[in-house]
Amino acid sequence: MRHFPVFLDLRGRTVLVLGTGAVADRKAALAARAGAVIRRAERFETGLLEGCALAIGADAPDAELRSLAAAAHRFGITCNVVDRPDLGTCIMPAVIERGPVTIAVGSDGVAPVLARLLRARIEAAIPPGFGRLAALAARFRDEFRRRLPDAALRRRVLERLFTGPAADHVFAGREAEAEAEFARALAEGAADAAGTVFLVGGGPGAADLLTLRAQRLLGEADVIVHDRLVGDAVLDLARRDAPRIYVGKARAQHCLKQEEINALLIRLAREGKRVVRLKGGDPFIFGRGGEEAEALLAAGIRCEVVPGVTAALACAAQEMIPLTHRGIARSVTFVTGHTRDGVLDIDFAPLVRSRTTLAVYMGIVSLPQLRDGLLAHGLDPAMPAALIERGGTERHRALRGTLDALVAQAPGWSTGGPALVLIGPALARGAGLAAGTPTAADAEAEAAEAEAEAD
Ligand code: SAH
């Protein structure tokens, strides 16, 4: 780059245009459009430069142009001599105008034709409504600055307006709708400025099992508060400069107590931050999301929940286990195997009676108690079950068998990753079919159900 690009404010200032002809006329017209007072002359004399902000020479004899350039140079007046970059001190770029948005393309004076070709391409790429969009933004500028003093938040809100429906409205000539979008974004942004906590489900750990909404929020977060279960693949999608706060939650070694996590979320939100509280799986399934939401709402903090793929769904999909199957499993029960003071507090009777698929979270430690409880309440000891570790990630593993077999093998098999227990007749279906054919009773139940549904 040899020429330093600047945009000159010429309003009310004098511009000398030396020369007569089409090119000189064009330059004069352009400067006049920018609000300049034009002084035209055919022949140069030094006095013409008095009070000039800019001098332009075109369509004049060479000697005149040289005198102009030399004098301008002496007085330190910016000077452009058309097609003679060697004489002047500035060159004029090819210009694309879209309202207040001006794009200037220069080639240091060496390839003006190329610059003009480039201008044509840019002209074609930028919708003519772009200027109206910029003009609309200009009308809202002061209000945006006043009501959204945080520059990062303001930028985010504006970016969304310029790439979203507001821009579409403007380009389609729907000015009123576009204006309404601006007003709405402003109100929403102002509410955001008070701080919001997003309880976001991070899914089972694979980045591509995250929802698009979760991904967007991670990209926009001011701070991320996360658990142990959230994998690096997911965290990698977060905004680089957003601090991450790890609040733990490994079994029996909580880093922060729940009340401390709640207090942290409230404090961050009160600082006006956009907080992403990222949890493994779904926030409302054994994620204590309910407690956090209640604490936030009680503190008057805006809170939104973004669902995630919960472990049971990821594990079932991974292992090709249909959680419900017509005639075989009519419900799914998510149950926790977490014990309080060593006791598994589960009401076993309904779980055994109904045709259900049981998904037991945090069940690996209490697996023997779980088996004892279920069998004592009449569960068929041959009922298929599976232990699935790190389901939905590249490192997934599964162990299938009866509950007795799982209890016997689990301690040696487990590698310590999060694991889920699935139990129920549906485990014989899906990929389970490969291991054995469905029983006659299954076929009968399925037929009966199909008939009932046909009614
Ligand atoms: N909110 C989470 C569950 C948190 S409780 C969700 O919706 O998935 C933690 C328990 O979830 C673990 O003990 C384990 O039982 C289960 N879990 C979480 N991720 C898992 C995964 N990838 N594979 C298997 N089980 C998982």
Residues whose N, C-alpha, C, O or C-beta is under 5 A from the ligand:
A	BS01	SAH	P204 G280 G281 D282 P283 I285 F286 G287 V309 T310 A311 V360 Y361 M362 G363 I388 E389 R390 G391 P418 A419 L420
